[in-house]
Amino acid sequence: MFRGACSHMSFQTAIRPAESVDIADIRRIARTTWHTVYDDILGAETVEEHLKEGYAPPLLEQMIELEEVGLFVSTADDDVVAYMSCGMTDATGFGDLDLYVHPDYWGEGIGTKLLHRGEQHLHELSVRKIRDEVLAENEVGNAFYRAHFEKVGERTTEVGGQEHPVNVYERRL
């Protein structure tokens, strides 16, 4: 059961591979985080549509079972409060990483710990460089990536029928 947290509370964190029992928690964190970050940028309906497609239980179950996909959860006092998926995106050694921390736990270092765990997994897959894209309007995401990655470009992408600017970041392993 998720209890919530206040900033800078003391709690024990741990990172472990996701299991089927974590799917409901991953979906809960995704829903809260995506709505918090993206409702004002994309609109709540577009966010809901993405959540339905991208976080369907059978898809998450498949990600848990695939060896080449790293799906990890981070716990705070045994509550799942964050998750990350990572994998190789092309044979030239590029990988990507999707990382989401429940807003109650932003600024606590959980994302950085998940990033390091993801790097270990990607290194085992022979990934040499992580390349990720973040919508330019996503202030929280860009702050995290600026702290850990190098911005290497910009482009636009279509989300929900609208063009949005995107920042492209890389991190060498």
Rosetta blueprint (number, residue, H / E / L):
1 M L
2 F L
3 R L
4 G L
5 A L
6 C L
7 S L
8 H L
9 M L
10 S L
11 F L
12 Q L
13 T E
14 A E
15 I E
16 R E
17 P E
18 A L
19 E L
20 S H
21 V H
22 D H
23 I H
24 A H
25 D H
26 I H
27 R H
28 R H
29 I H
30 A H
31 R H
32 T H
33 T H
34 W H
35 H H
36 T H
37 V H
38 Y H
39 D H
40 D H
41 I H
42 L H
43 G L
44 A H
45 E H
46 T H
47 V H
48 E H
49 E H
50 H H
51 L H
52 K H
53 E H
54 G H
55 Y L
56 A L
57 P H
58 P H
59 L H
60 L H
61 E H
62 Q H
63 M H
64 I H
65 E H
66 L L
67 E L
68 E L
69 V L
70 G E
71 L E
72 F E
73 V E
74 S E
75 T E
76 A E
77 D L
78 D L
79 D E
80 V E
81 V E
82 A E
83 Y E
84 M E
85 S E
86 C E
87 G E
88 M E
89 T E
90 D E
91 A L
92 T L
93 G L
94 F E
95 G E
96 D E
97 L E
98 D E
99 L E
100 Y E
101 V E
102 H L
103 P H
104 D H
105 Y H
106 W L
107 G L
108 E L
109 G L
110 I H
111 G H
112 T H
113 K H
114 L H
115 L H
116 H H
117 R H
118 G H
119 E H
120 Q H
121 H H
122 L H
123 H H
124 E H
125 L L
126 S L
127 V L
128 R L
129 K E
130 I E
131 R E
132 D E
133 E E
134 V E
135 L E
136 A L
137 E L
138 N L
139 E H
140 V H
141 G H
142 N H
143 A H
144 F H
145 Y H
146 R H
147 A H
148 H H
149 F L
150 E E
151 K E
152 V E
153 G E
154 E E
155 R E
156 T E
157 T E
158 E E
159 V E
160 G L
161 G L
162 Q E
163 E E
164 H E
165 P E
166 V E
167 N E
168 V E
169 Y E
170 E E
171 R E
172 R E
173 L L
